């Protein structure tokens, strides 16, 4: 079955996370993604994580996580002959994606003006730490640094505690998502105009763009938001609570849900307590609210509470670690784990597709490539003589 981006070619000059995540999404949608890797070493993620993440064949698990549905060619862009191969690839491309530090692609002579001179329809996307302009443009781009500068770490963690990094690399991944969505929009626009364009985003901007509640609070109050642990900035109760054997998540946002919660936990009197009469009151008295609910919820197990609360119409769920979530039957039912056969590592697991499409269901067409696996194949496609990897 034809996939949405069938016939679209993406030349991928990216490494590690933000860029490879972007291009993997495009590959999942059917694009022919050609991953251009440095000779000898390849993408840095091929060796990230130490020996414990080394897979059969030598590549490490982080590379597998971000590079399915791609072909690999190895080039040294400092060599004229390899740069010529890249430019030949770029002339066949609909999209080029790079995530070097600003200025590097210009020095290598693989920048947008160079590429567009040979391919006016190309969409060229740059992902960097802090953007191509501005006082921080030349700073190295890492998820941790972007989370700190964009404010995310200031609202993550417990009140009064030390700053905490978001456990998921949210700056990296959101930059990849924003870049992919902009590329899709540019492809759609090109159908009408016939012209490509230059796109750029950064870890900093993408992380900041996710801060919708936090900036709303700041502009409304003039005060910088503070960390709230697992609590919500606008509603209560909406957070994690302890149970007899672990934790659960609880979200009683409406007054009806609040009253039902009080009945279920055997604290009917709380429903008529003026301190908790509505969401505004519960927010103002959140510390006392949490103490009351904590005391009640420790009487039973997480599984018992979740079943009882859901039956009463109160949103609740267990707090899973990744061992639990990856073994949860719902995860498999939603096909969020896919198996793929790798030429060196055998059958490996990869995350499934979070969006299901009725007419063009996404699928894994290629496992993560070996380094330079498609050198000869791609040179043949370009009409070039084969050379050693």
Buried (B, 14 or more C-beta within 10 A) or exposed (E): EEBBBEEBBBBBBBBBBBBBBBBBBBBBBBBBBBBBBBBEEBBBBBBBEEEEBBBEEEBBBBBBBBBBBBBBBBBBBEEEEBBEBBBBBBBBBBBBBBBBBBEBBEEBBBBBEBBBEEBEEBBBBBBBBBBBEEEBBEBEBBBBBBBBBBBBBBBBBEEEEEEBBBEEBBBBBBBBBBBBEBBBEBBEBBEEEEEBBBBBBBBBBBBBBBBEEBBEBBEEEEEEBEBBEEBBBEBBBBBBBBBEEBBBBBBBBBBEBBBBBBEBBEBEEBBEBEEBBEBEBBBBBBEEBBEBBEEBBEEBBBEBBBEBBEEBEBBBEBBBEEEEEBEBEEBEEEEBEBEBEBEBBEEBEBEBBEEEEEEBEBEBBBBBBBBBBBBBEBBEBEEBEEEEB
